[in-house]
Amino acid sequence: MPAPVIAVDGPAGSGKSSVCRAVADRLGLRYLDTGAMYRAMTWAMLDEGVDVDDAQAVRAAAAGVRIVSGTDPLAPTIEVDAVDVSVPIRGDEVTAAVSAVSAVPEVRSALVELQRAEVESAVRDGVGIVVEGRDITTVVLPDADVKVFITADPAVRAARRARQDVELGKDDVDVSRTETALLVRDAKDSSRQASPLTQADDAVVIDTTNLTLEQVIETMASMITRLEHA
C-alpha cells in the first residue's frame, strides 16, 4: 500500500499528537492535526470579537476565514488568513471556546472538506497521511486503511496536559483544575449533535495509561507496517 490513510481519534491529553507526529515521521507520511484547525477557527472568531456561543454569528463569520495547515510531522504549521497562529491557538481563551465553535455544523462541514482535500492530496502524491482528531474514524475518513482510538485515564491525561502547559510557559498550572477542564471538554465533545467524539466500531483501541510514548509509537507503526505488507 503506497499511500496509507491512517485515522486516529481520541480525547484531549491522550497522547494523539505526539504519537501521530512520530509515527508519520518514522514511516515517511504526512500529518494533519484537525484539532488545530478547529482551534484556528476559534482564534479567528475571538480575534474578530464574535460571540462563540452565538452559532449564527459564528456561522456567518467563519465563512470568510481561510485556514491553511502544514503537514510536515516535524514542523506542522497552521495559518489563519496568512497569519501564523501556531502559538496563540494553544492559549486558555481558545481552549475554553473551541468546543462551542467546533459544535457549529457549518464550521465542521467546511473544515471536513479541507481535511479530506489534504488526504486526497497525500494519496494522489503517493505519500500517505496520518490524520488525528475527534471524528476522523467516524465522519471524516470512515474508509481509512487503519483506524485507531487512543485513550487514557483522565488523571493521566490531565498530568500530560499540565506538563505541556508548563512547557508552553504557562503560569499557575494546576493538575486537578486541568483534569476538570478535560472532563468538561470530553462531555461537550461527546454530546454535541454535529460529529460527536465516539469510538468507531472497527477502530483499534490503544490505552496509553500505562504505556510509554515509544511503546505507543511502536504499536501503531507496527500496525501500519503489517498492513503495507499484507
N, C-alpha and C positions, 0 to 999 in steps of 0.2 A: 504494500500500500504506500505509494509515493507521497501522498499528501493527506495524512490522517487528520481528522477533525475530532478534537478532544473537548468535551463539555464538562465543566466542573461547577457544581453548586455547593452551597453550604452557608451557615450563619456567620455573622461577623466574628472575627477573632479565632476562627477555626484553623487558620493557617493556610487558607486557599492561595493567597497572593504569593507568599514565599515559596510554596510548593510548586505552583503553576509556572512561575518565572524560572525556577531552577530546572524543572522538567523540560520546559520549552528550550532553554539554553542547552541542556545536555543533549537533546535529540535534534537540535537544529530547526526548531519550529518557531513560528511567530507566536506572539502572546497578546491577548486582549483582556483588559480589566474593564468589564462593563460597569462595575460599581463606580469606577472613576468617572464614567460618562454621566451617570445619574448625579454624582457629586458636582460635576462640572455644570450641569444644567441648574442644579440648586444654587451654586455660586452665582450663576448668571442672574437668577431670579432675585437673590439677595442684593446683588450689585445694582440691579435696576430698581430696587425698592418695591418689588412685587410681594404682596401678602401671600406667603406659601400655603396658607390654609384656605385661600380662595381659589378653588380649582379652575374656575372660569378665567380668572386673571392669569393664572399660571399657563393655562392652555393658550391664551392669546399671545402672551409674551414669549413663550417657548418656540412658537412658530418662526420667529426671526433670529433664533440663536444657531450659530454654526459651530459644531463641535468636531474636532479632529483628533484622533487617537494615534499615537505612535505605537508600533507593535514589536519593537526590539525588546526582548525579555530582559536584557541587561540595562536598558535605559528607556523604559516606556515613558511616553510623554502624553500630555493632554492639554489641548488648547481650546479656548472659547473666543471666537471671532479674532483669531490670530494672537491671542494673549495666553502666555504660558500660565496655567493655574494649578500646576502640579502640587505646589506647597499650600496655597490657601484652601484648596478643597478638602484638606485634612483637618481644618480647624474645627473648633467646637460648634461654631454657629452653623456651619454646613452640616455637620454630623447630626445636630438636633433637628434640622429641617429637611434632610434628604428623604425620609420616609414619606412625608407629605407630598413632596414634588414627584417622587417616583410612583406614587399611587394614582397619578392622573393618567388615564388611559391614553390620551393623545401623546403625552410625553413618552410613554412606554412604546407606543406604536412607532413613533419617529426614530427612537434610539434603537429599537429592534431592527428596523430597516438598515440603519448604519452598521449595526453589528453583523448582520447577515452579509452585507456588502463586503466587509473586511474578510469574512470567512471565504466568500466566493473568490475574492482576490487571491488569498493564500492558496486555495486549491487550484485555481487557474494557473498560478505561478509554479505549481508543483512543490510547494513548501510544506503546507500543513500548518495547523494552528491550535493552540490551547486557549480556550475561552472560559473565563470564570465569572460567576455572578450568583444570582439567586433564582433565576428562571431559565437557565440555559438548557438544561436537560429536558425540561418540561414544555417550554414555549419556543425559545429562540432556535434551538437545534435538536428537535426531538429525534432526528435521524442520525445523530452524531455517531462516529465509529466507536468511541469509548465514552461512557457516561460515568461520572464519579460524584458521589456526595460526601464531602468532607465535613466532619463534625468534631466536637469535643465537649467535655464537661464545661458548663458555664463558668465555674470558678477558674478553670484553666484558661478559658478564652479571655476572661477579664484580666488575668495576670499578664497574658501575652499582649493584650491591647494596651495595658498600662505601661508595659516596657516600651512599646512602640511610641507612646505619648512622651515618655521621658527622653527617648532618642530624638524625638522631634523638637525637644527643648521646651515642652510644656511644663508649667509650674503647677503646684498643688494637685498632683496626680494621686487619686485615692482609688485603690483596687475595688473596695466594696461599692463605691459610687459608680465605678466603671461597670461592674457586674450588673448593677440595677439598670443602668442605661442600655446595656446589651440585651437584657431580658425584655425591656420595653420595646427596643427595636425589633427583636425576634417576633414579639406579639403583633406589632404593626405590619411587619413584612409577611407574616404567615396568614394574617386575617384580611388583607386588602383584597378587593374584588378583582383588580387587574393583575394577573400573573403573580399570584402569591408564592412565597417561598415554600416549596414542597419537595419531597424526595421522589424522584421518578421510580416507578416500579422496577425498571431494568437497570437502575444505577448501582454501581458497586459502592458500598458504604465503607469509608475509611475513618475510623475513630482515632483521632490523633492524641487523645488524652494522655496516654502512656507511651507514646512513640516520640522518638527524636525527629527533628526535621529531616535528617538524612534517611532515616528509615521510611518515612512517608514518601520522600522523593524516589527512593529506590523501588518502593512498592508500585507507585504509579508509572514510573518509567518502564518497569518490567512488564506491566500490563500492556502498554503500548507496543513494546518491542515484540511481545508474543503475538500480538495481533498482526504486526507487519510481516511476521514470518509464518503465519498460519497458512 
